[in-house]
Structure formats: structure tokens, C-alpha cells
Amino acid sequence: MSEHPALNSVQLRDFLVREGVPVSGDLRVELISGGKSNLTFSVRDDVSRWVVRRPPTSGLTPSAHDMNREWAVTSALQSTDVPVARTVAIDSEGVVFGAPFTVVEFVDGLIIRTAEDLGALSDDQIERNIDGLVDTLARLHSVDYRSVGLGEFGRPDGFAARQVKLWARQWGHVKTRELDDVERLVAELSERIPTEAGTTIVHGDYRVDNTILSADDPGVVRAVVDWEMSTLGDPLTDVALMCVYRRKPFDRVVGFEAAWTSDRYPSGDEIAQRYATRTGGDLGDWDFYLALANLKLGVIAEGITHRARAGAASDGAERAAEATGEFIAAGLNTLRGKHHV
């Protein structure tokens, strides 16, 4: 446990004191995760423990790593039955470290990230876990976003069309080579935008390792984390992304054998059906949503390699873009009636 160049403990302590947060003794800073997305730190004093999140130090892309967005939605959800960490403080202007950061209460629990982590669970626990994950996502999507102060959080009208354009633009920012299939997928998605869609709070990055589970019962989600992609939009984009994350090429994106790609979990299609049953809704033009999720994941994979080449240190990140072509091809196949998740 030592100082990290992206988070100076003395400056952080001064900030917390100015914000009226009780601090006892010096702060100890430990990097929990970082490189591919926001940097996440565990911070302790002699009494309390917090989690601090800030963007990476290099290779930023527009709209990603949005700390203010994360803060707005998690603050609004404090009064709901969606489990989130208690919010503590934010430097929204990036005054202290040159980039915005958030401080929330540390939530103790179980994090299932790797296939090895999943190996500690029985089949019954995994069954409970998937039910808990689907139930929590359904609860998020049922929140009356206006009543919790998020009426201006996003522009839900035309959400799906803007998502296609957003990820096409992101591709332009992060591509490390030309891939004609990306343009093809964007074009075909653009011609198939759903005419009707619901509007809810959307997490934007939902899967098992973006939750903290009860150590006693992996069916209980104690906190949903990593909200920097959240907005108001079509809830089926959340469901489809959760399902496409189940595909094995995602292992190359994260650089290890992920728990969420394990065949011990139900298939993506079965998870989607569980969500539909839980909410009493339907899945609309499901192939469109799956193809959009594949586009998003393909661009995310490319972006990880792009940031690695720009100097953001992360094990295996140079190889993440190897998965891009597979996700883009899967998106095209899905729109052409050959989908599988």
C-alpha cells in the first residue's frame, strides 16, 4: 500500500476536511482497479473507509469516464430500492487532481470478477446470483426518474439513434486500423432504429462484476457500481449489453477469463427472457439491441488498446482490440438473422 501518482493522499485529506467529512489520522491509498476504465481506489483513515474514483491519466475519450454523471445518478438513487454506495463528496471541476473525482462509502461484500472467483460458488448460488442481478436491473428500470430529480439527466427521445451515432463517433476517436465492417454495421443499425421505446435510468455497463454482492448470499446485490455510462434511455440497451458481455471474446477485452463469460451462467437469450418475465414486458426488436451492444463492445475493446498505446498501463490491453472484429461480425450476423448470445 503506497502513494499513487493519480491520487495524492495529503491533497485528498485536505479536500475531505474542507467538505466536512470527519477524517481520523493519515489516509492510506490503495489502487483497487484501473487502466481500462476509471481508476478506483480504496482509501482508509484510522476509522473509516471510502472508495475514490477518477478518470485514467491518459488516452481519454469524450463522454467516457464521466464522474459528474456517476455522481448525479448515484446521489438520486439514495432514496430508492436500487442498492448503491452512500455518496460522500465530489470534486466536480477537477480542482484537486486536475480531473473530477468522487468519494463514496466503502461497501463490503463479494465481488465476482474472474472464472476463478465464480468457482467458489455452487450451482444453486449461481442461480440465485443471476436472479438477483436480473431483479436489481429490473428495479433500476422501474425507478420514476423524474421523482428522484433526474428528469434532465439525459435526452431520451431518439436515444437509440443517438447511441448508434455516438459509438460511430467513438470509433473515429479510438480506431487503431480501418475496419469496413464497422461502417456497415453502423449503416444497417441506422436503418433499423426502433420506432417505439421505453425510457428509464440506464446503467450502461451492467454485469456481475459491476456489483458488490452479499458475502453470505450472492443472490443479494449490496451495491451496483461503475455508473459513468449511465443516462436516461431505452432499458433494452442495458439488457442486451448485459447479454452480449456473456460472449467469450469479452475475455480478451478484460484480459482474463471473466466470470461473466462462464457457461455456468445461463445463455444471454435465457437471461433476457428472465428479465422480460420479471418486468412483464417484451424485448422489442431484440436483434437490433443485440447488434447495437456488439457495436458498443467492439468499440470499447478498440478503445482499451487505443488508451494502452497512449500510455495507460494495463495488463493485456494491447490485445483487447483483437476482439473488436468478432463483436462487429456478430452484430452484422445478428441483423441478418443469425444471432446467438
N, C-alpha and C positions, 0 to 999 in steps of 0.2 A: 504494500500500500504506500503510494508516494504521490508527490505533486504531479499533476498532468498539465502539459503546456496549454491546453484549451480551457482549463478551469483552475484558476489561482485561488487557493483556499482562504488566504487573508482578504482578498478583494470580495470573495463570496461572503465571508463572515461579516464584513463591514456592510454589505448590501442587506443581508438578513436583519442585522441590528437596525439599520435605517428603516426597514419595512415593519419594525415592531415585532419581529419573530424572536422569542426567547432563545438565546444561544448560551450553552454552558461549556466553557473551555474552547480549545482549538478545534478546528474542523479537520477530519480525516477524509480524504477524497479517494475513491476507487472507481476506475472505469469498469462499468458492467458490460457494455457493448458499444460498438462504434465502427465507423468506416463505411458501411453500406448505406446507413440511413442516418438519423440523428445520433449524436453521441449521448450516451446515457450513463450517469454517474450515481453511485451510492455515496452519500455524504453523511457523516456522523459527527456529533459532538459527544459530550460525556453523558447525555441523557436521551437525545432524540436522534432519529434517522430520517433522512429525506432522499428523494430522487431528483436529480437535476438533469434537464435535457437541453441540449443546444445543437445547432446545425454542425455538420462537418466543417473542417477548416479549409477545405479546398474543393474545387470542382462542383460548385453549387449550380443547380438548375432552377429556373424561375418556377415559383409556386410550390416547389417541394420543400420539405423541412420547415413548414410554417408553424413557428412557435405560437404566434398570436392566435392562429386558427385553433390549435390544440387547446390553448388556454380558454378560449371563448366557449368551446363546446363542453369541455370537462367542468368548467365552472357552472354552466347551465344545467348539467346533468346531476349536480349535487343533490337536488331535491327530488330526483326520480328513483325508480327501482332499477335503473341501469347501474351496475357496480363500477364506480370509478374511484381513483385515489382522491383524497381530500386535497384541494388546491391550497397552496401556501403563499406564493409570491411569483411575480413575473417582472422581468426587465424587458418590456416590450420594444424599447428603442435600441437595445443593444449597447447601452451606455457603458456597462462594466467591462464586458469582454469583446466588444465590437460586433456582437451578434446577439439577437434576442435569446433569452433562456427562461425556462420555467422551473419552479420548485414545487414539488408535491410531497405529501406524506408518503413514507415508505409503506408498502403493503406486503406483509409477509405471506408466503404461500409457495405453492408448487408451480414451477414453470416447465412446461413440456416443450422442448425445442428440438431435440435430436431423436433419432430412432432408438438410441441407447436409453434416453430418458423414458421413452414410451415402453421399453422393455420391462420397466419396473411395475407396469400396470397390468392387471388381469384383464381378460376379455370383458368381464362384467363392468370393470371400472372404465374401460374404453367406451363401452356402450353408454354408460352414464355420462361420460365426458361429452360425447357427441350430442346427446340430448341437451345437456347443459349449455353447450355452445350455441346450438340452434335456438334454444329458448331465449338466451340472452340477446342474440341478434334480433329475434322477433320482438323482444321487449324494447330494444332500442328503436326499432322501426315503428313501434306503436306510440312513442312519446309525442305528445302535442307540442311540436317545436315552437309554435307561437306563444304558448302559455309559459314556456320556460325562457322566453326572451330571445329566441333565435329566429324570429321572423325575417330578419335582414341578414341571416348568416350566409345565404347563397342565393343564386338565381335559378330556381327550379324549372322555370319554363325553358324548354329547349335543352334540357340537361344532357340527354343522350347525344344530341347532335354536337353540343359543345365539347363533350368528352372525346368524341372522335377527332375533332379539330385540335383539342388540347394535346392528345397523345401523338398526333401527326406533327404538331409543332415541337413537342419534346423530342421526337425522333430527330428532327433537324438540329436540335441542340447537342444531342449526345451520340449520334451515329459515328461509328469508328470505320465504316465502309459503306458502300452502296448496297442496298437490298431492294430490288424491284418489287418483291412481293409485299413489302410494307405499303407502298403506294397502291398496289392492287387491293389489299385488304382495306385500307382507308377508303378507297373509292367504292368498294362493294358495301361497306358498312354505311357510308353516307347515303346510299340509295335505299337503305332498309331501316331507317330510323323509325322506331315505334310511334304510332300516331297518338296513343294514349299511354300515360304512365302515372304511377303514384308519386307522391313527394313525401319524403321522410328525412330525418337525420341519417346520413350515410357515413359509416366509419371510413370506408375506402381502403382498408388493409386488414380485413378480419380473417383470422385463422387462429389455431390453438396457441401458438407461441406469442401472440399479441394479447394474451390473457394471463392473469395470475389466478391459479386455482386453489381451492382449499386443500391444505396438506392432508386433511382427514378424508376428503371426499372430492375426487376430481370432477364430479358432476356439478359442483358448486363453483361458479365463477366469482371470485372475490373482487377482481378489478379488470376492466378492459383498458388496455394501454395503447400507446402509439397512435394518437389521433391527428397527426399533422396532415393527413389527406382528407379529413372529414369535411363535409359540406351538407347542403340540402340538395337532395336529388332523388333519383329513382332507386328504390330499395333493391330492385332486382340486380343492379350492378354490384351491390355488396354480395349478394348470394352467389352470383356467377363467379366473381373473383375468388371467393372462398372455395368454390368447387374446382376452378382451374388451378389454383395453388396445389391441389392434390396430385397433379401430374408430375411424373418422375423428373422431367427436365428442371423442375424447380430446385432439385438438389444442387445442380450446377450454379444456380443463381445465388444460393446461400453459401455454397462452398462446403457443404457437408451433407450427410444422409439425414434429411429432415424427418421429424416425427410425422408431420402432416402429410407426407407423401406415402406413408406406410400403407400396405394393403390390409393392415389390421383395422383401419378405419373403413367405413362404408364408401362406396364409389361416390363421385361427385353428383351423379344423377340421383342416387338414393338420398344424399344429404339435401339436395334441392327439393325432393319430394317431401322429406320430413319438414322442411321449412314451410312448404305450401300447406301441408296438413296442419301444422301448428298455427298458421296465420289464417287459414280458411280462404286463402287467395289462390290465384293461379300464377303460372310462370311466364305468361305472355309469349312474346316471340323469343323463346328460350335460346334458340340458336344465335340470334343477334347478340344477346347478352354474353353468351359464351365466347363468341368471336371477339367482341369488344374487350373482354377480360384477357383473352390471348394477346391482343394487340398491346394492352397495357403492360402485361408481364414481359412481353418481348422487348418493349422499350425500357422497362425497368432494368432488365438484365443488361441491356446495352449501356445504360447509364451507370451501372456499377463499374463496368470495365472502363468507361469514359473517365469516371472520377479517379479510378486507380491510376490511370495514365497521367492524370493531372496532379497526382501526388498524395491522394487519400489512401493511407496504408490500410490494407485489409487482406487477410489470407484468402487466396483463391480468386480474388476479384478480377484479375486479368482474364480469367477463363469464363466469367459469367456470361459474356456475350455469345459464347458457343451455344447457349440455349435459345438465343433470340430467334434464329431461323425456324426452330422446331415449334415455338409458340406461334409465330406468324403463319406457318404452314397449317397448324392445327386450326387457327382462326379461319383461314380460307376454306379448309375442308369442311368445317362446321357449317359455314354459309352455303356450301354446296351439298349439304345433306349427308355428310359423312362424320357427324360429330361423335366424339366419345370423351368422357371425362372420368 
